[in-house]
Amino acid sequence: MAAPDLTELRCFEAALRTGSISAAGRELGVTQQAVSARLRGLERIVGVPLIERSPAGVTATPAGDAVLAWTREVLTAAARLDEGIASLAGHASRALTVGASQTIAAHLLPGWLLELRSAQLAADRPPTTVALRTANSAEIIAAVRASELDLGFIETPELPHGLGTALLRQDRMIAAVSPDHPWAGRGQVGLAELAAVPLVTREAGSGTRAAFEAEVRGRLGIPTREPVLALATEAAVRGAVAEGVAPAVLSELSVQDDVRLGRIVALPLGPEPLERPLTAIWRGSRRDLTGARRELVALAARR
């Protein structure tokens, strides 16, 4: 029985990920007709329809969903083989597409990338080219699953199933209030007290928001209040806090500049500190983490 080749599998995966045969062709640098021909060839090999076509685009059949999962495993293994061969031959590491949630992207990842570049140059190796995407943790997880990212960094305590993960460090969360807030002169804020008031928060899917809500459910057994505002960026949340809109729960890392400038007061949460994991994620298992991705994760964990 004939086996599908990598080109057919890449066309299949790209068509379903983008939802469009033409978009898959643009991404892969081939014509729409070439992608369609590869998809027909794959369906002939498998012997059942894998894709449903409509004016809205393409979707997987039930059989296509199963083949897509296997396809992604094969493409991950092929990428690992490419990296391994390149490292044995002493060639430059391939470019990486890395995604990070906002606290990591703003306050940690730039330093990690600079250190990675310095280490590679010190070893007389060409530095890896990195393309960075910033999004919330849920979006980073989805992009890694869809093979849109080689590596992701997330801040949520809800770790994804079916992906490789490596804990990098714990990040402490604090209550952020304006200097005029009644809590500003206190030494700490209790978790129950904070859970009882409406806050300024990030949007649903944010690791910052998920960590606080999970802690309130786990320790107190209650839901949090509906937020006063749900905003898409850390900077917007910090701005609303500084203007006195409401308190927020944020990473200690993200408020350092505002605290130094006197725009925000950071209060520890009690009676126990609130921490969340910062985690690297990738497709596959630990053995699939190779090349520059492995270097970057190891460096981040040491830091």
C-alpha positions as CSV (number, residue, x, y, z in Angstrom):
1,M,0.0,0.0,0.0
2,A,1.3,3.5,-0.9
3,A,2.1,5.8,1.9
4,P,1.4,9.6,1.8
5,D,4.4,11.8,1.4
6,L,5.2,14.9,3.6
7,T,4.1,17.3,0.9
8,E,0.6,15.8,0.9
9,L,0.5,15.8,4.6
10,R,1.6,19.5,4.8
11,C,-1.1,20.5,2.3
12,F,-3.7,18.6,4.3
13,E,-2.7,20.1,7.6
14,A,-2.5,23.6,6.2
15,A,-5.8,23.4,4.4
16,L,-7.7,22.4,7.6
17,R,-5.8,24.8,9.9
18,T,-6.4,27.8,7.6
19,G,-9.9,26.6,6.6
20,S,-9.1,27.3,2.9
21,I,-7.3,25.6,0.1
22,S,-6.2,28.9,-1.4
23,A,-4.8,30.1,2.0
24,A,-2.9,26.8,2.4
25,G,-1.4,27.4,-1.1
26,R,-0.3,30.9,-0.2
27,E,1.3,29.7,3.1
28,L,3.1,26.8,1.3
29,G,4.1,28.8,-1.7
30,V,2.2,26.7,-4.3
31,T,-0.9,27.1,-6.3
32,Q,-4.4,26.3,-5.2
33,Q,-4.6,23.7,-7.9
34,A,-1.4,22.0,-6.5
35,V,-2.9,21.8,-3.0
36,S,-6.2,20.4,-4.4
37,A,-4.3,17.7,-6.3
38,R,-2.3,16.7,-3.2
39,L,-5.5,16.5,-1.2
40,R,-7.1,14.3,-3.8
41,G,-4.0,12.1,-3.8
42,L,-4.1,11.7,-0.1
43,E,-7.8,10.8,-0.2
44,R,-7.1,8.1,-2.8
45,I,-4.4,6.6,-0.6
46,V,-6.6,6.6,2.5
47,G,-9.7,5.4,0.6
48,V,-12.3,7.6,2.3
49,P,-13.2,11.3,2.1
50,L,-11.1,13.5,4.5
51,I,-12.3,17.0,3.7
52,E,-15.6,18.6,3.1
53,R,-15.6,21.5,0.7
54,S,-18.1,24.3,0.8
55,P,-18.3,28.0,-0.2
56,A,-17.2,28.8,3.4
57,G,-14.0,26.8,3.1
58,V,-12.9,23.3,4.0
59,T,-13.5,21.2,7.2
60,A,-12.5,17.7,8.2
61,T,-14.8,14.7,8.0
62,P,-14.8,12.4,11.0
63,A,-12.1,10.3,9.3
64,G,-10.2,13.5,8.4
65,D,-10.1,14.5,12.1
66,A,-8.4,11.2,12.9
67,V,-5.9,11.5,10.0
68,L,-5.2,15.2,11.0
69,A,-4.1,14.1,14.5
70,W,-1.7,11.5,13.0
71,T,-0.5,14.0,10.4
72,R,0.5,16.5,13.1
73,E,2.5,13.8,14.9
74,V,4.3,12.9,11.6
75,L,5.1,16.6,10.8
76,T,6.4,17.1,14.4
77,A,8.7,14.1,14.0
78,A,9.8,15.4,10.6
79,A,10.7,18.8,12.1
80,R,12.6,17.1,14.8
81,L,14.6,15.1,12.2
82,D,15.4,18.3,10.3
83,E,16.6,20.0,13.5
84,G,18.8,17.0,14.4
85,I,20.3,16.7,11.0
86,A,21.1,20.5,10.9
87,S,22.7,20.3,14.3
88,L,24.9,17.3,13.3
89,A,26.0,19.1,10.1
90,G,26.7,22.3,12.0
91,H,24.2,24.3,10.0
92,A,22.3,27.3,11.3
93,S,19.3,26.5,13.4
94,R,16.1,27.0,11.5
95,A,13.9,30.1,12.3
96,L,11.5,29.6,15.2
97,T,8.0,31.0,15.6
98,V,7.5,31.6,19.3
99,G,4.3,32.7,21.1
100,A,4.1,34.1,24.6
101,S,1.4,35.4,26.9
102,Q,1.7,39.1,27.8
103,T,3.6,39.1,31.1
104,I,6.3,36.7,29.7
105,A,6.5,38.5,26.3
106,A,7.0,41.9,28.0
107,H,9.1,41.1,31.0
108,L,11.0,37.8,30.5
109,L,11.2,36.7,26.9
110,P,13.4,39.5,25.5
111,G,16.1,38.7,28.1
112,W,15.9,35.0,27.3
113,L,16.2,35.6,23.5
114,L,19.2,37.9,24.1
115,E,20.9,35.3,26.2
116,L,20.2,32.6,23.6
117,R,21.8,34.7,20.9
118,S,24.8,35.4,23.0
119,A,25.3,31.7,23.8
120,Q,25.0,30.8,20.2
121,L,27.5,33.4,19.1
122,A,29.9,32.4,21.9
123,A,29.8,28.9,20.5
124,D,30.5,30.1,17.0
125,R,27.1,29.2,15.8
126,P,24.7,31.4,13.7
127,P,22.0,32.8,15.9
128,T,18.5,31.5,15.6
129,T,16.0,33.9,13.9
130,V,12.9,34.2,16.1
131,A,9.4,35.5,15.1
132,L,7.4,36.4,18.1
133,R,3.6,36.4,18.6
134,T,2.0,37.8,21.7
135,A,-1.5,36.6,22.8
136,N,-3.3,35.3,25.9
137,S,-2.5,31.8,27.2
138,A,-5.6,30.2,25.6
139,E,-4.7,31.6,22.2
140,I,-1.1,30.5,22.6
141,I,-2.2,26.9,23.4
142,A,-4.5,26.8,20.4
143,A,-1.7,28.1,18.1
144,V,0.7,25.5,19.3
145,R,-1.9,22.7,18.8
146,A,-2.5,24.0,15.3
147,S,1.2,24.0,14.4
148,E,1.2,27.7,14.0
149,L,3.9,28.1,16.7
150,D,7.0,26.0,17.3
151,L,7.1,26.9,21.0
152,G,4.8,28.7,23.4
153,F,5.1,30.2,26.8
154,I,1.9,30.5,29.0
155,E,0.9,31.7,32.4
156,T,-2.2,29.7,33.2
157,P,-2.4,27.0,35.9
158,E,-4.7,25.0,33.5
159,L,-2.0,23.1,31.6
160,P,-3.0,21.7,28.2
161,H,-3.4,18.0,27.6
162,G,-1.6,16.3,24.7
163,L,1.3,18.9,24.5
164,G,4.8,18.8,25.9
165,T,5.2,21.0,28.9
166,A,8.1,22.3,31.1
167,L,7.7,24.3,34.3
168,L,10.0,27.3,34.1
169,R,9.3,29.2,37.4
170,Q,6.5,30.4,39.7
171,D,5.2,33.9,39.2
172,R,3.9,35.8,42.3
173,M,0.6,37.7,41.9
174,I,-0.3,40.9,43.8
175,A,-3.2,43.2,44.3
176,A,-2.7,46.4,42.4
177,V,-4.5,49.5,43.6
178,S,-4.2,53.3,43.0
179,P,-2.4,55.4,45.6
180,D,-5.7,56.9,46.6
181,H,-7.4,53.6,47.2
182,P,-8.4,52.8,50.9
183,W,-6.3,49.7,50.8
184,A,-3.1,51.6,49.7
185,G,-1.7,52.0,53.2
186,R,-2.2,48.3,54.2
187,G,0.5,45.6,54.4
188,Q,-1.6,43.0,52.5
189,V,-5.1,42.2,51.2
190,G,-6.9,39.0,52.0
191,L,-7.9,36.7,49.2
192,A,-11.6,36.6,50.4
193,E,-11.7,40.4,50.6
194,L,-10.4,40.7,47.1
195,A,-12.7,38.1,45.7
196,A,-15.7,40.0,47.2
197,V,-15.2,43.2,45.1
198,P,-15.5,43.8,41.3
199,L,-12.1,44.1,39.7
200,V,-10.5,45.3,36.5
201,T,-9.4,42.1,34.8
202,R,-7.9,40.8,31.6
203,E,-10.2,39.1,29.1
204,A,-11.3,35.5,29.4
205,G,-8.5,33.2,28.3
206,S,-5.8,35.3,30.0
207,G,-3.5,33.3,32.3
208,T,-3.6,36.2,34.8
209,R,-7.3,36.0,35.2
210,A,-7.4,32.2,35.1
211,A,-4.9,32.0,37.9
212,F,-6.8,34.3,40.2
213,E,-10.2,32.7,39.5
214,A,-8.8,29.2,40.0
215,E,-7.2,30.2,43.3
216,V,-10.5,31.7,44.6
217,R,-12.4,28.5,43.6
218,G,-9.8,26.2,45.1
219,R,-9.2,28.1,48.4
220,L,-12.6,29.6,49.0
221,G,-15.0,27.5,47.0
222,I,-16.7,30.5,45.5
223,P,-16.8,32.3,42.1
224,T,-15.2,35.7,41.6
225,R,-17.4,38.8,41.1
226,E,-18.1,40.0,37.6
227,P,-15.4,42.5,36.6
228,V,-15.9,46.2,36.4
229,L,-13.9,46.1,33.1
230,A,-12.3,43.3,31.1
231,L,-9.4,44.6,29.0
232,A,-7.3,43.0,26.4
233,T,-3.8,44.1,27.6
234,E,-1.8,44.4,30.8
235,A,-1.1,48.0,30.0
236,A,-4.8,48.8,29.8
237,V,-5.4,47.1,33.1
238,R,-2.6,49.0,34.8
239,G,-3.9,52.2,33.4
240,A,-7.4,51.6,34.7
241,V,-6.0,50.8,38.2
242,A,-3.8,53.9,38.2
243,E,-6.9,56.0,37.4
244,G,-8.7,54.5,40.3
245,V,-11.3,52.5,38.4
246,A,-10.9,49.4,40.6
247,P,-8.2,47.1,42.0
248,A,-6.7,44.4,39.8
249,V,-4.8,41.1,40.4
250,L,-1.5,41.3,38.3
251,S,1.9,39.7,38.1
252,E,4.5,41.3,40.4
253,L,6.7,41.5,37.3
254,S,4.2,43.6,35.4
255,V,3.8,46.4,37.9
256,Q,7.4,47.1,38.9
257,D,7.7,50.3,36.8
258,D,4.4,51.7,37.9
259,V,5.2,51.0,41.6
260,R,8.5,52.8,41.2
261,L,6.8,55.8,39.6
262,G,4.2,55.9,42.3
263,R,1.3,55.2,39.9
264,I,0.3,51.9,41.5
265,V,0.6,50.4,45.0
266,A,1.3,46.6,45.0
267,L,0.0,44.6,48.0
268,P,0.8,41.0,48.8
269,L,-2.2,38.6,48.9
270,G,-2.8,36.8,52.2
271,P,-2.9,34.8,54.3
272,E,-0.9,32.7,51.8
273,P,0.9,34.0,48.7
274,L,-0.8,33.5,45.3
275,E,1.6,32.1,42.7
276,R,1.0,30.8,39.2
277,P,3.3,28.6,37.0
278,L,5.0,30.0,33.9
279,T,5.2,27.1,31.5
280,A,6.8,26.3,28.1
281,I,4.6,24.2,25.7
282,W,5.3,22.4,22.4
283,R,3.8,19.7,20.2
284,G,4.8,16.2,21.2
285,S,6.7,14.8,24.2
286,R,9.9,15.7,25.9
287,R,12.0,14.0,23.2
288,D,10.4,16.2,20.6
289,L,12.0,19.3,22.2
290,T,15.2,19.7,20.2
291,G,17.6,22.2,18.7
292,A,17.1,25.9,19.4
293,R,13.7,25.2,21.1
294,R,15.5,23.0,23.7
295,E,18.2,25.6,24.2
296,L,15.6,28.4,24.8
297,V,13.5,26.3,27.3
298,A,16.6,25.2,29.2
299,L,17.9,28.8,29.4
300,A,14.4,30.1,30.6
301,A,14.2,27.4,33.3
302,R,17.7,28.4,34.6
303,R,16.8,32.0,34.7
